[in-house]
Amino acid sequence: MVRIKKLDKRGGLRVKTKKPTAQFLLLEAIWNLVGGPSAVAEAIGEIVQAPANWRLRGRVPLEKVMKVANALGISPWGLNYDGYSAVVHPYPTWEEVVNSYGLPAKTVKAILKARSK
């Protein structure tokens, strides 16, 4: 569960929990592999806030997918699978994309389980 802390209109603290999506979990794992949002920002020449926001959103914007993938030397499919598969045909299955990053088996299992729900 991801906990989001916000202030409501009355000024009080409100804590909201949401289930992480499979895309969020995969992007989180990719960011951890490459060294976090700061390493991604340094590689693509952006400020750190942009990759950190992409990580929280769970996907990289379509116009930045290829730039990020080329800078990090990874496949673009895991950065925004739903959006990228709508533009590029033919596309691999979600399982092929998740397995292509060489993540630990436990992480892959959690990502695939989140996608099936």
Phi, psi and omega per residue, in radians:
M1 nan 2.480 3.093
V2 -1.850 2.209 -3.129
R3 -1.717 2.263 3.135
I4 -2.058 2.139 3.132
K5 -1.776 2.221 3.119
K6 -2.408 2.781 3.001
L7 -1.666 2.286 3.095
D8 -1.464 3.122 -3.049
K9 -1.141 -0.374 3.111
R10 -1.457 -0.112 3.125
G11 1.662 -0.039 -3.140
G12 -1.525 2.784 3.126
L13 -1.408 2.313 3.133
R14 -2.175 2.236 3.128
V15 -1.884 2.182 -3.114
K16 -2.083 2.350 3.081
T17 -1.943 2.448 3.067
K18 -2.378 2.591 3.122
K19 -1.316 2.321 3.112
P20 -1.241 2.452 3.099
T21 -1.389 2.897 3.114
A22 -1.120 -0.676 3.115
Q23 -1.095 -0.707 3.087
F24 -1.067 -0.807 -3.126
L25 -1.114 -0.691 3.128
L26 -1.172 -0.765 3.124
L27 -1.126 -0.656 3.075
E28 -1.052 -0.778 3.129
A29 -1.147 -0.697 3.116
I30 -1.129 -0.784 3.123
W31 -1.058 -0.683 3.108
N32 -1.156 -0.614 3.113
L33 -1.133 -0.676 -3.061
V34 -1.595 -0.107 3.045
G35 1.981 0.212 3.078
G36 1.650 3.079 -3.106
P37 -1.057 -0.578 -3.137
S38 -1.168 -0.676 3.088
A39 -1.172 -0.655 3.096
V40 -1.151 -0.790 -3.141
A41 -1.062 -0.729 3.127
E42 -1.138 -0.671 -3.110
A43 -1.210 -0.602 -3.071
I44 -1.803 -0.062 3.096
G45 1.347 0.554 3.101
E46 -1.924 2.936 3.008
I47 -1.338 2.751 -3.045
V48 -1.101 -0.491 -3.086
Q49 -1.103 -0.598 -3.097
A50 -1.120 -0.967 3.102
P51 -1.103 -0.534 3.092
A52 -1.154 -0.697 3.093
N53 -1.196 -0.671 3.095
W54 -1.075 -0.702 3.134
R55 -1.104 -0.760 3.120
L56 -1.175 -0.615 3.112
R57 -1.287 -0.485 3.100
G58 1.643 0.098 3.111
R59 -2.802 2.701 3.079
V60 -1.603 2.441 3.100
P61 -1.015 2.519 -3.060
L62 -0.968 -0.666 -3.107
E63 -1.230 -0.251 3.139
K64 -1.840 -0.128 -3.027
V65 -1.000 -0.891 -3.083
M66 -1.189 -0.637 3.115
K67 -1.085 -0.790 3.141
V68 -1.181 -0.768 -3.119
A69 -1.099 -0.749 3.131
N70 -1.192 -0.686 -3.137
A71 -1.171 -0.609 -3.109
L72 -1.626 -0.215 -3.127
G73 1.235 0.670 -3.133
I74 -2.194 2.983 3.096
S75 -1.268 2.432 -3.135
P76 -1.309 -0.224 -3.022
W77 -1.118 -0.612 -3.098
G78 -1.386 -0.203 -3.093
L79 -1.371 -0.578 3.092
N80 -2.805 1.324 -2.996
Y81 -1.084 -0.858 -3.066
D82 -1.116 -0.791 -3.140
G83 -1.217 -0.729 -3.085
Y84 -1.242 -0.610 3.128
S85 -1.277 -0.361 3.066
A86 -1.315 -0.371 -3.085
V87 -1.753 -0.691 -3.038
V88 -1.866 2.211 3.114
H89 -2.204 2.567 -0.204
P90 -1.279 2.785 -3.110
Y91 -2.210 2.657 3.136
P92 -1.317 2.863 3.089
T93 -1.284 2.839 3.140
W94 -1.053 -0.696 -3.130
E95 -1.096 -0.715 3.113
E96 -1.114 -0.687 3.134
V97 -1.129 -0.837 -3.113
V98 -1.109 -0.728 -3.123
N99 -1.260 -0.329 -3.068
S100 -1.290 -0.270 -3.086
Y101 -1.552 -0.100 3.111
G102 1.200 0.650 3.138
L103 -1.400 2.792 3.068
P104 -1.057 2.629 -3.067
A105 -1.028 -0.647 -3.133
K106 -1.141 -0.694 3.116
T107 -1.183 -0.768 3.117
V108 -1.050 -0.757 -3.141
K109 -1.079 -0.734 3.141
A110 -1.152 -0.685 3.135
I111 -1.164 -0.793 -3.135
L112 -1.160 -0.602 3.118
K113 -1.189 -0.673 3.117
A114 -1.159 -0.575 -3.141
R115 -1.263 -0.550 -3.073
S116 -1.322 -0.274 -3.109
K117 -1.423 nan nan
